[in-house]
Amino acid sequence: MERITLQVDGMSCDHCVKTVTAVTEALPSVKRVKVDLKGGTVSLEFDPAQTPLKTIKSAIEDSGYEVKVMQR
């Protein structure tokens, strides 16, 4: 499992937190999703062999947010 923190721009409310949490938790191998609305970050664990980082970023971006990798 790999841990990563993503900067997610455009989140402004609890609905945004629920949306980002739902789209990431729905992906195979993604675990322990923590969305920090105030900090604009999403921290999660995932298996890159099952779910590449590109897939996670695309899922969040397809929900209307901008994603940048902060920490791996």
N, CA, C and O atoms as a Maestro MAE file, in Angstrom:
{
 s_m_m2io_version
 :::
 2.0.0
}

f_m_ct {
 s_m_title
 :::
 protein
 m_atom[288] {
  # First column is atom index #
  i_m_mmod_type
  r_m_x_coord
  r_m_y_coord
  r_m_z_coord
  i_m_residue_number
  s_m_chain_name
  s_m_pdb_residue_name
  s_m_pdb_atom_name
  i_m_atomic_number
  :::
  1 25 0.841 -1.182 0.000 1 A "MET " " N  " 7
  2 3 0.000 0.000 0.000 1 A "MET " " CA " 6
  3 2 0.887 1.248 0.000 1 A "MET " " C  " 6
  4 15 1.947 1.289 0.624 1 A "MET " " O  " 8
  5 25 0.422 2.233 -0.705 2 A "GLU " " N  " 7
  6 3 1.141 3.511 -0.790 2 A "GLU " " CA " 6
  7 2 0.262 4.589 -0.170 2 A "GLU " " C  " 6
  8 15 -0.961 4.558 -0.306 2 A "GLU " " O  " 8
  9 25 0.888 5.535 0.507 3 A "ARG " " N  " 7
  10 3 0.161 6.680 1.077 3 A "ARG " " CA " 6
  11 2 0.469 7.905 0.243 3 A "ARG " " C  " 6
  12 15 1.588 8.097 -0.234 3 A "ARG " " O  " 8
  13 25 -0.558 8.733 0.081 4 A "ILE " " N  " 7
  14 3 -0.367 9.941 -0.723 4 A "ILE " " CA " 6
  15 2 -1.260 11.052 -0.183 4 A "ILE " " C  " 6
  16 15 -2.334 10.794 0.362 4 A "ILE " " O  " 8
  17 25 -0.801 12.287 -0.342 5 A "THR " " N  " 7
  18 3 -1.613 13.461 -0.024 5 A "THR " " CA " 6
  19 2 -1.747 14.277 -1.302 5 A "THR " " C  " 6
  20 15 -0.755 14.591 -1.960 5 A "THR " " O  " 8
  21 25 -2.968 14.611 -1.638 6 A "LEU " " N  " 7
  22 3 -3.261 15.394 -2.834 6 A "LEU " " CA " 6
  23 2 -3.808 16.757 -2.442 6 A "LEU " " C  " 6
  24 15 -4.593 16.867 -1.499 6 A "LEU " " O  " 8
  25 25 -3.400 17.788 -3.156 7 A "GLN " " N  " 7
  26 3 -3.995 19.113 -3.020 7 A "GLN " " CA " 6
  27 2 -5.195 19.122 -3.958 7 A "GLN " " C  " 6
  28 15 -5.051 18.889 -5.158 7 A "GLN " " O  " 8
  29 25 -6.376 19.390 -3.415 8 A "VAL " " N  " 7
  30 3 -7.593 19.393 -4.229 8 A "VAL " " CA " 6
  31 2 -8.217 20.785 -4.141 8 A "VAL " " C  " 6
  32 15 -8.740 21.185 -3.101 8 A "VAL " " O  " 8
  33 25 -8.150 21.508 -5.248 9 A "ASP " " N  " 7
  34 3 -8.705 22.856 -5.303 9 A "ASP " " CA " 6
  35 2 -10.158 22.818 -5.739 9 A "ASP " " C  " 6
  36 15 -10.543 22.011 -6.585 9 A "ASP " " O  " 8
  37 25 -10.961 23.696 -5.154 10 A "GLY " " N  " 7
  38 3 -12.367 23.814 -5.534 10 A "GLY " " CA " 6
  39 2 -13.331 23.260 -4.505 10 A "GLY " " C  " 6
  40 15 -14.544 23.401 -4.661 10 A "GLY " " O  " 8
  41 25 -12.820 22.631 -3.451 11 A "MET " " N  " 7
  42 3 -13.702 22.126 -2.400 11 A "MET " " CA " 6
  43 2 -14.082 23.287 -1.484 11 A "MET " " C  " 6
  44 15 -13.225 24.038 -1.018 11 A "MET " " O  " 8
  45 25 -15.392 23.417 -1.235 12 A "SER " " N  " 7
  46 3 -15.831 24.555 -0.431 12 A "SER " " CA " 6
  47 2 -16.875 24.226 0.629 12 A "SER " " C  " 6
  48 15 -17.249 25.100 1.411 12 A "SER " " O  " 8
  49 25 -17.358 22.967 0.672 13 A "CYS " " N  " 7
  50 3 -18.434 22.650 1.612 13 A "CYS " " CA " 6
  51 2 -18.435 21.149 1.940 13 A "CYS " " C  " 6
  52 15 -17.653 20.375 1.389 13 A "CYS " " O  " 8
  53 25 -19.331 20.765 2.849 14 A "ASP " " N  " 7
  54 3 -19.428 19.358 3.239 14 A "ASP " " CA " 6
  55 2 -19.835 18.471 2.070 14 A "ASP " " C  " 6
  56 15 -19.435 17.309 2.003 14 A "ASP " " O  " 8
  57 25 -20.620 19.006 1.158 15 A "HIS " " N  " 7
  58 3 -21.006 18.226 -0.028 15 A "HIS " " CA " 6
  59 2 -19.761 17.870 -0.846 15 A "HIS " " C  " 6
  60 15 -19.659 16.760 -1.370 15 A "HIS " " O  " 8
  61 25 -18.837 18.788 -0.954 16 A "CYS " " N  " 7
  62 3 -17.576 18.526 -1.676 16 A "CYS " " CA " 6
  63 2 -16.804 17.400 -0.992 16 A "CYS " " C  " 6
  64 15 -16.262 16.520 -1.660 16 A "CYS " " O  " 8
  65 25 -16.756 17.431 0.338 17 A "VAL " " N  " 7
  66 3 -16.062 16.391 1.102 17 A "VAL " " CA " 6
  67 2 -16.699 15.034 0.819 17 A "VAL " " C  " 6
  68 15 -15.998 14.056 0.563 17 A "VAL " " O  " 8
  69 25 -18.032 14.977 0.866 18 A "LYS " " N  " 7
  70 3 -18.743 13.725 0.621 18 A "LYS " " CA " 6
  71 2 -18.512 13.231 -0.805 18 A "LYS " " C  " 6
  72 15 -18.342 12.032 -1.027 18 A "LYS " " O  " 8
  73 25 -18.506 14.137 -1.760 19 A "THR " " N  " 7
  74 3 -18.300 13.759 -3.162 19 A "THR " " CA " 6
  75 2 -16.909 13.176 -3.365 19 A "THR " " C  " 6
  76 15 -16.766 12.099 -3.945 19 A "THR " " O  " 8
  77 25 -15.885 13.876 -2.895 20 A "VAL " " N  " 7
  78 3 -14.509 13.409 -3.074 20 A "VAL " " CA " 6
  79 2 -14.293 12.093 -2.328 20 A "VAL " " C  " 6
  80 15 -13.626 11.194 -2.841 20 A "VAL " " O  " 8
  81 25 -14.839 11.978 -1.147 21 A "THR " " N  " 7
  82 3 -14.732 10.733 -0.385 21 A "THR " " CA " 6
  83 2 -15.394 9.586 -1.140 21 A "THR " " C  " 6
  84 15 -14.818 8.504 -1.252 21 A "THR " " O  " 8
  85 25 -16.582 9.810 -1.651 22 A "ALA " " N  " 7
  86 3 -17.319 8.757 -2.349 22 A "ALA " " CA " 6
  87 2 -16.620 8.298 -3.630 22 A "ALA " " C  " 6
  88 15 -16.535 7.098 -3.892 22 A "ALA " " O  " 8
  89 25 -16.124 9.237 -4.421 23 A "VAL " " N  " 7
  90 3 -15.500 8.827 -5.692 23 A "VAL " " CA " 6
  91 2 -14.167 8.112 -5.459 23 A "VAL " " C  " 6
  92 15 -13.799 7.228 -6.234 23 A "VAL " " O  " 8
  93 25 -13.448 8.480 -4.414 24 A "THR " " N  " 7
  94 3 -12.181 7.806 -4.159 24 A "THR " " CA " 6
  95 2 -12.395 6.448 -3.481 24 A "THR " " C  " 6
  96 15 -11.715 5.480 -3.818 24 A "THR " " O  " 8
  97 25 -13.319 6.368 -2.542 25 A "GLU " " N  " 7
  98 3 -13.579 5.097 -1.870 25 A "GLU " " CA " 6
  99 2 -14.170 4.061 -2.819 25 A "GLU " " C  " 6
  100 15 -14.056 2.862 -2.567 25 A "GLU " " O  " 8
  101 25 -14.793 4.499 -3.895 26 A "ALA " " N  " 7
  102 3 -15.395 3.580 -4.860 26 A "ALA " " CA " 6
  103 2 -14.349 2.895 -5.747 26 A "ALA " " C  " 6
  104 15 -14.656 1.915 -6.426 26 A "ALA " " O  " 8
  105 25 -13.128 3.406 -5.740 27 A "LEU " " N  " 7
  106 3 -12.066 2.834 -6.576 27 A "LEU " " CA " 6
  107 2 -11.464 1.603 -5.902 27 A "LEU " " C  " 6
  108 15 -11.349 1.558 -4.678 27 A "LEU " " O  " 8
  109 25 -11.079 0.602 -6.705 28 A "PRO " " N  " 7
  110 3 -10.469 -0.600 -6.134 28 A "PRO " " CA " 6
  111 2 -9.182 -0.260 -5.371 28 A "PRO " " C  " 6
  112 15 -8.371 0.541 -5.838 28 A "PRO " " O  " 8
  113 25 -9.008 -0.854 -4.238 29 A "SER " " N  " 7
  114 3 -7.810 -0.799 -3.391 29 A "SER " " CA " 6
  115 2 -7.621 0.519 -2.640 29 A "SER " " C  " 6
  116 15 -6.656 0.640 -1.886 29 A "SER " " O  " 8
  117 25 -8.489 1.502 -2.807 30 A "VAL " " N  " 7
  118 3 -8.331 2.770 -2.088 30 A "VAL " " CA " 6
  119 2 -8.888 2.616 -0.674 30 A "VAL " " C  " 6
  120 15 -10.027 2.187 -0.486 30 A "VAL " " O  " 8
  121 25 -8.072 2.971 0.311 31 A "LYS " " N  " 7
  122 3 -8.427 2.823 1.721 31 A "LYS " " CA " 6
  123 2 -8.122 4.108 2.480 31 A "LYS " " C  " 6
  124 15 -7.347 4.949 2.023 31 A "LYS " " O  " 8
  125 25 -8.732 4.240 3.618 32 A "ARG " " N  " 7
  126 3 -8.435 5.324 4.571 32 A "ARG " " CA " 6
  127 2 -8.410 6.705 3.924 32 A "ARG " " C  " 6
  128 15 -7.399 7.406 3.972 32 A "ARG " " O  " 8
  129 25 -9.498 7.076 3.336 33 A "VAL " " N  " 7
  130 3 -9.606 8.398 2.710 33 A "VAL " " CA " 6
  131 2 -9.905 9.427 3.793 33 A "VAL " " C  " 6
  132 15 -10.841 9.259 4.576 33 A "VAL " " O  " 8
  133 25 -9.111 10.489 3.837 34 A "LYS " " N  " 7
  134 3 -9.339 11.581 4.786 34 A "LYS " " CA " 6
  135 2 -9.301 12.888 4.013 34 A "LYS " " C  " 6
  136 15 -8.274 13.262 3.448 34 A "LYS " " O  " 8
  137 25 -10.424 13.571 3.996 35 A "VAL " " N  " 7
  138 3 -10.535 14.853 3.294 35 A "VAL " " CA " 6
  139 2 -10.467 15.977 4.326 35 A "VAL " " C  " 6
  140 15 -11.232 15.995 5.290 35 A "VAL " " O  " 8
  141 25 -9.549 16.906 4.114 36 A "ASP " " N  " 7
  142 3 -9.399 18.078 4.976 36 A "ASP " " CA " 6
  143 2 -9.902 19.287 4.186 36 A "ASP " " C  " 6
  144 15 -9.181 19.856 3.366 36 A "ASP " " O  " 8
  145 25 -11.141 19.662 4.449 37 A "LEU " " N  " 7
  146 3 -11.765 20.764 3.710 37 A "LEU " " CA " 6
  147 2 -11.001 22.066 3.921 37 A "LEU " " C  " 6
  148 15 -10.735 22.790 2.962 37 A "LEU " " O  " 8
  149 25 -10.650 22.365 5.157 38 A "LYS " " N  " 7
  150 3 -9.955 23.613 5.465 38 A "LYS " " CA " 6
  151 2 -8.600 23.691 4.754 38 A "LYS " " C  " 6
  152 15 -8.244 24.733 4.204 38 A "LYS " " O  " 8
  153 25 -7.850 22.592 4.767 39 A "GLY " " N  " 7
  154 3 -6.532 22.561 4.147 39 A "GLY " " CA " 6
  155 2 -6.571 22.272 2.651 39 A "GLY " " C  " 6
  156 15 -5.574 22.448 1.951 39 A "GLY " " O  " 8
  157 25 -7.736 21.824 2.163 40 A "GLY " " N  " 7
  158 3 -7.868 21.518 0.741 40 A "GLY " " CA " 6
  159 2 -7.073 20.305 0.312 40 A "GLY " " C  " 6
  160 15 -6.551 20.251 -0.802 40 A "GLY " " O  " 8
  161 25 -6.981 19.311 1.224 41 A "THR " " N  " 7
  162 3 -6.192 18.124 0.898 41 A "THR " " CA " 6
  163 2 -7.015 16.845 1.047 41 A "THR " " C  " 6
  164 15 -8.028 16.799 1.744 41 A "THR " " O  " 8
  165 25 -6.536 15.820 0.365 42 A "VAL " " N  " 7
  166 3 -7.086 14.481 0.494 42 A "VAL " " CA " 6
  167 2 -5.912 13.540 0.720 42 A "VAL " " C  " 6
  168 15 -4.993 13.475 -0.096 42 A "VAL " " O  " 8
  169 25 -5.946 12.813 1.826 43 A "SER " " N  " 7
  170 3 -4.922 11.819 2.132 43 A "SER " " CA " 6
  171 2 -5.567 10.453 2.012 43 A "SER " " C  " 6
  172 15 -6.699 10.246 2.451 43 A "SER " " O  " 8
  173 25 -4.832 9.515 1.409 44 A "LEU " " N  " 7
  174 3 -5.393 8.180 1.250 44 A "LEU " " CA " 6
  175 2 -4.300 7.141 1.093 44 A "LEU " " C  " 6
  176 15 -3.140 7.458 0.830 44 A "LEU " " O  " 8
  177 25 -4.707 5.892 1.261 45 A "GLU " " N  " 7
  178 3 -3.835 4.755 1.001 45 A "GLU " " CA " 6
  179 2 -4.419 3.995 -0.174 45 A "GLU " " C  " 6
  180 15 -5.637 3.887 -0.314 45 A "GLU " " O  " 8
  181 25 -3.534 3.465 -1.023 46 A "PHE " " N  " 7
  182 3 -4.009 2.709 -2.177 46 A "PHE " " CA " 6
  183 2 -2.922 1.775 -2.665 46 A "PHE " " C  " 6
  184 15 -1.745 1.946 -2.348 46 A "PHE " " O  " 8
  185 25 -3.329 0.791 -3.437 47 A "ASP " " N  " 7
  186 3 -2.392 -0.140 -4.051 47 A "ASP " " CA " 6
  187 2 -2.211 0.304 -5.498 47 A "ASP " " C  " 6
  188 15 -3.120 0.118 -6.307 47 A "ASP " " O  " 8
  189 25 -1.058 0.890 -5.849 48 A "PRO " " N  " 7
  190 3 -0.866 1.406 -7.202 48 A "PRO " " CA " 6
  191 2 -0.895 0.328 -8.282 48 A "PRO " " C  " 6
  192 15 -1.091 0.638 -9.457 48 A "PRO " " O  " 8
  193 25 -0.704 -0.926 -7.901 49 A "ALA " " N  " 7
  194 3 -0.786 -2.016 -8.880 49 A "ALA " " CA " 6
  195 2 -2.231 -2.260 -9.305 49 A "ALA " " C  " 6
  196 15 -2.491 -2.697 -10.426 49 A "ALA " " O  " 8
  197 25 -3.171 -1.973 -8.400 50 A "GLN " " N  " 7
  198 3 -4.591 -2.149 -8.711 50 A "GLN " " CA " 6
  199 2 -5.243 -0.856 -9.198 50 A "GLN " " C  " 6
  200 15 -6.080 -0.873 -10.101 50 A "GLN " " O  " 8
  201 25 -4.853 0.254 -8.594 51 A "THR " " N  " 7
  202 3 -5.440 1.549 -8.937 51 A "THR " " CA " 6
  203 2 -4.316 2.566 -9.081 51 A "THR " " C  " 6
  204 15 -3.816 3.070 -8.076 51 A "THR " " O  " 8
  205 25 -3.909 2.876 -10.306 52 A "PRO " " N  " 7
  206 3 -2.837 3.860 -10.498 52 A "PRO " " CA " 6
  207 2 -3.240 5.251 -10.003 52 A "PRO " " C  " 6
  208 15 -4.422 5.592 -9.978 52 A "PRO " " O  " 8
  209 25 -2.255 6.038 -9.615 53 A "LEU " " N  " 7
  210 3 -2.508 7.410 -9.161 53 A "LEU " " CA " 6
  211 2 -3.286 8.188 -10.212 53 A "LEU " " C  " 6
  212 15 -4.163 8.982 -9.874 53 A "LEU " " O  " 8
  213 25 -2.974 7.967 -11.467 54 A "LYS " " N  " 7
  214 3 -3.662 8.649 -12.561 54 A "LYS " " CA " 6
  215 2 -5.179 8.415 -12.491 54 A "LYS " " C  " 6
  216 15 -5.957 9.327 -12.769 54 A "LYS " " O  " 8
  217 25 -5.593 7.222 -12.128 55 A "THR " " N  " 7
  218 3 -7.017 6.882 -12.017 55 A "THR " " CA " 6
  219 2 -7.671 7.651 -10.872 55 A "THR " " C  " 6
  220 15 -8.797 8.133 -11.002 55 A "THR " " O  " 8
  221 25 -6.960 7.763 -9.756 56 A "ILE " " N  " 7
  222 3 -7.485 8.503 -8.602 56 A "ILE " " CA " 6
  223 2 -7.649 9.977 -8.957 56 A "ILE " " C  " 6
  224 15 -8.690 10.580 -8.693 56 A "ILE " " O  " 8
  225 25 -6.600 10.549 -9.562 57 A "LYS " " N  " 7
  226 3 -6.668 11.956 -9.963 57 A "LYS " " CA " 6
  227 2 -7.815 12.191 -10.943 57 A "LYS " " C  " 6
  228 15 -8.551 13.169 -10.808 57 A "LYS " " O  " 8
  229 25 -7.972 11.322 -11.909 58 A "SER " " N  " 7
  230 3 -9.035 11.472 -12.906 58 A "SER " " CA " 6
  231 2 -10.417 11.413 -12.270 58 A "SER " " C  " 6
  232 15 -11.305 12.181 -12.642 58 A "SER " " O  " 8
  233 25 -10.605 10.507 -11.312 59 A "ALA " " N  " 7
  234 3 -11.906 10.383 -10.646 59 A "ALA " " CA " 6
  235 2 -12.267 11.675 -9.915 59 A "ALA " " C  " 6
  236 15 -13.414 12.120 -9.965 59 A "ALA " " O  " 8
  237 25 -11.294 12.272 -9.240 60 A "ILE " " N  " 7
  238 3 -11.551 13.526 -8.518 60 A "ILE " " CA " 6
  239 2 -11.768 14.670 -9.507 60 A "ILE " " C  " 6
  240 15 -12.682 15.476 -9.334 60 A "ILE " " O  " 8
  241 25 -10.936 14.741 -10.533 61 A "GLU " " N  " 7
  242 3 -11.074 15.804 -11.538 61 A "GLU " " CA " 6
  243 2 -12.394 15.695 -12.293 61 A "GLU " " C  " 6
  244 15 -12.998 16.715 -12.623 61 A "GLU " " O  " 8
  245 25 -12.849 14.481 -12.569 62 A "ASP " " N  " 7
  246 3 -14.130 14.285 -13.249 62 A "ASP " " CA " 6
  247 2 -15.308 14.751 -12.393 62 A "ASP " " C  " 6
  248 15 -16.411 14.961 -12.897 62 A "ASP " " O  " 8
  249 25 -15.058 14.910 -11.090 63 A "SER " " N  " 7
  250 3 -16.092 15.417 -10.181 63 A "SER " " CA " 6
  251 2 -16.064 16.939 -10.087 63 A "SER " " C  " 6
  252 15 -16.875 17.534 -9.378 63 A "SER " " O  " 8
  253 25 -15.126 17.571 -10.805 64 A "GLY " " N  " 7
  254 3 -15.110 19.028 -10.876 64 A "GLY " " CA " 6
  255 2 -14.037 19.724 -10.069 64 A "GLY " " C  " 6
  256 15 -14.126 20.931 -9.847 64 A "GLY " " O  " 8
  257 25 -13.024 18.997 -9.621 65 A "TYR " " N  " 7
  258 3 -11.978 19.583 -8.803 65 A "TYR " " CA " 6
  259 2 -10.627 19.495 -9.506 65 A "TYR " " C  " 6
  260 15 -10.436 18.672 -10.402 65 A "TYR " " O  " 8
  261 25 -9.702 20.340 -9.095 66 A "GLU " " N  " 7
  262 3 -8.350 20.324 -9.643 66 A "GLU " " CA " 6
  263 2 -7.430 19.631 -8.643 66 A "GLU " " C  " 6
  264 15 -7.484 19.914 -7.446 66 A "GLU " " O  " 8
  265 25 -6.590 18.726 -9.132 67 A "VAL " " N  " 7
  266 3 -5.772 17.900 -8.248 67 A "VAL " " CA " 6
  267 2 -4.279 18.078 -8.529 67 A "VAL " " C  " 6
  268 15 -3.847 18.110 -9.681 67 A "VAL " " O  " 8
  269 25 -3.496 18.194 -7.442 68 A "LYS " " N  " 7
  270 3 -2.040 18.233 -7.538 68 A "LYS " " CA " 6
  271 2 -1.484 17.281 -6.477 68 A "LYS " " C  " 6
  272 15 -2.003 17.214 -5.363 68 A "LYS " " O  " 8
  273 25 -0.432 16.553 -6.828 69 A "VAL " " N  " 7
  274 3 0.214 15.650 -5.881 69 A "VAL " " CA " 6
  275 2 1.105 16.491 -4.967 69 A "VAL " " C  " 6
  276 15 1.959 17.238 -5.444 69 A "VAL " " O  " 8
  277 25 0.906 16.369 -3.662 70 A "MET " " N  " 7
  278 3 1.699 17.105 -2.688 70 A "MET " " CA " 6
  279 2 2.805 16.236 -2.112 70 A "MET " " C  " 6
  280 15 3.962 16.650 -2.046 70 A "MET " " O  " 8
  281 25 2.438 15.019 -1.693 71 A "GLN " " N  " 7
  282 3 3.372 14.196 -0.956 71 A "GLN " " CA " 6
  283 2 3.089 12.734 -1.260 71 A "GLN " " C  " 6
  284 15 1.938 12.297 -1.259 71 A "GLN " " O  " 8
  285 25 4.155 11.984 -1.519 72 A "ARG " " N  " 7
  286 3 4.026 10.536 -1.739 72 A "ARG " " CA " 6
  287 2 4.710 9.796 -0.641 72 A "ARG " " C  " 6
  288 15 4.718 8.565 -0.637 72 A "ARG " " O  " 8
  :::
 }
 m_bond[287] {
  # First column is bond index #
  i_m_from
  i_m_to
  i_m_order
  :::
  1 1 2 1
  2 2 3 1
  3 3 4 2
  4 3 5 1
  5 5 6 1
  6 6 7 1
  7 7 8 2
  8 7 9 1
  9 9 10 1
  10 10 11 1
  11 11 12 2
  12 11 13 1
  13 13 14 1
  14 14 15 1
  15 15 16 2
  16 15 17 1
  17 17 18 1
  18 18 19 1
  19 19 20 2
  20 19 21 1
  21 21 22 1
  22 22 23 1
  23 23 24 2
  24 23 25 1
  25 25 26 1
  26 26 27 1
  27 27 28 2
  28 27 29 1
  29 29 30 1
  30 30 31 1
  31 31 32 2
  32 31 33 1
  33 33 34 1
  34 34 35 1
  35 35 36 2
  36 35 37 1
  37 37 38 1
  38 38 39 1
  39 39 40 2
  40 39 41 1
  41 41 42 1
  42 42 43 1
  43 43 44 2
  44 43 45 1
  45 45 46 1
  46 46 47 1
  47 47 48 2
  48 47 49 1
  49 49 50 1
  50 50 51 1
  51 51 52 2
  52 51 53 1
  53 53 54 1
  54 54 55 1
  55 55 56 2
  56 55 57 1
  57 57 58 1
  58 58 59 1
  59 59 60 2
  60 59 61 1
  61 61 62 1
  62 62 63 1
  63 63 64 2
  64 63 65 1
  65 65 66 1
  66 66 67 1
  67 67 68 2
  68 67 69 1
  69 69 70 1
  70 70 71 1
  71 71 72 2
  72 71 73 1
  73 73 74 1
  74 74 75 1
  75 75 76 2
  76 75 77 1
  77 77 78 1
  78 78 79 1
  79 79 80 2
  80 79 81 1
  81 81 82 1
  82 82 83 1
  83 83 84 2
  84 83 85 1
  85 85 86 1
  86 86 87 1
  87 87 88 2
  88 87 89 1
  89 89 90 1
  90 90 91 1
  91 91 92 2
  92 91 93 1
  93 93 94 1
  94 94 95 1
  95 95 96 2
  96 95 97 1
  97 97 98 1
  98 98 99 1
  99 99 100 2
  100 99 101 1
  101 101 102 1
  102 102 103 1
  103 103 104 2
  104 103 105 1
  105 105 106 1
  106 106 107 1
  107 107 108 2
  108 107 109 1
  109 109 110 1
  110 110 111 1
  111 111 112 2
  112 111 113 1
  113 113 114 1
  114 114 115 1
  115 115 116 2
  116 115 117 1
  117 117 118 1
  118 118 119 1
  119 119 120 2
  120 119 121 1
  121 121 122 1
  122 122 123 1
  123 123 124 2
  124 123 125 1
  125 125 126 1
  126 126 127 1
  127 127 128 2
  128 127 129 1
  129 129 130 1
  130 130 131 1
  131 131 132 2
  132 131 133 1
  133 133 134 1
  134 134 135 1
  135 135 136 2
  136 135 137 1
  137 137 138 1
  138 138 139 1
  139 139 140 2
  140 139 141 1
  141 141 142 1
  142 142 143 1
  143 143 144 2
  144 143 145 1
  145 145 146 1
  146 146 147 1
  147 147 148 2
  148 147 149 1
  149 149 150 1
  150 150 151 1
  151 151 152 2
  152 151 153 1
  153 153 154 1
  154 154 155 1
  155 155 156 2
  156 155 157 1
  157 157 158 1
  158 158 159 1
  159 159 160 2
  160 159 161 1
  161 161 162 1
  162 162 163 1
  163 163 164 2
  164 163 165 1
  165 165 166 1
  166 166 167 1
  167 167 168 2
  168 167 169 1
  169 169 170 1
  170 170 171 1
  171 171 172 2
  172 171 173 1
  173 173 174 1
  174 174 175 1
  175 175 176 2
  176 175 177 1
  177 177 178 1
  178 178 179 1
  179 179 180 2
  180 179 181 1
  181 181 182 1
  182 182 183 1
  183 183 184 2
  184 183 185 1
  185 185 186 1
  186 186 187 1
  187 187 188 2
  188 187 189 1
  189 189 190 1
  190 190 191 1
  191 191 192 2
  192 191 193 1
  193 193 194 1
  194 194 195 1
  195 195 196 2
  196 195 197 1
  197 197 198 1
  198 198 199 1
  199 199 200 2
  200 199 201 1
  201 201 202 1
  202 202 203 1
  203 203 204 2
  204 203 205 1
  205 205 206 1
  206 206 207 1
  207 207 208 2
  208 207 209 1
  209 209 210 1
  210 210 211 1
  211 211 212 2
  212 211 213 1
  213 213 214 1
  214 214 215 1
  215 215 216 2
  216 215 217 1
  217 217 218 1
  218 218 219 1
  219 219 220 2
  220 219 221 1
  221 221 222 1
  222 222 223 1
  223 223 224 2
  224 223 225 1
  225 225 226 1
  226 226 227 1
  227 227 228 2
  228 227 229 1
  229 229 230 1
  230 230 231 1
  231 231 232 2
  232 231 233 1
  233 233 234 1
  234 234 235 1
  235 235 236 2
  236 235 237 1
  237 237 238 1
  238 238 239 1
  239 239 240 2
  240 239 241 1
  241 241 242 1
  242 242 243 1
  243 243 244 2
  244 243 245 1
  245 245 246 1
  246 246 247 1
  247 247 248 2
  248 247 249 1
  249 249 250 1
  250 250 251 1
  251 251 252 2
  252 251 253 1
  253 253 254 1
  254 254 255 1
  255 255 256 2
  256 255 257 1
  257 257 258 1
  258 258 259 1
  259 259 260 2
  260 259 261 1
  261 261 262 1
  262 262 263 1
  263 263 264 2
  264 263 265 1
  265 265 266 1
  266 266 267 1
  267 267 268 2
  268 267 269 1
  269 269 270 1
  270 270 271 1
  271 271 272 2
  272 271 273 1
  273 273 274 1
  274 274 275 1
  275 275 276 2
  276 275 277 1
  277 277 278 1
  278 278 279 1
  279 279 280 2
  280 279 281 1
  281 281 282 1
  282 282 283 1
  283 283 284 2
  284 283 285 1
  285 285 286 1
  286 286 287 1
  287 287 288 2
  :::
 }
}
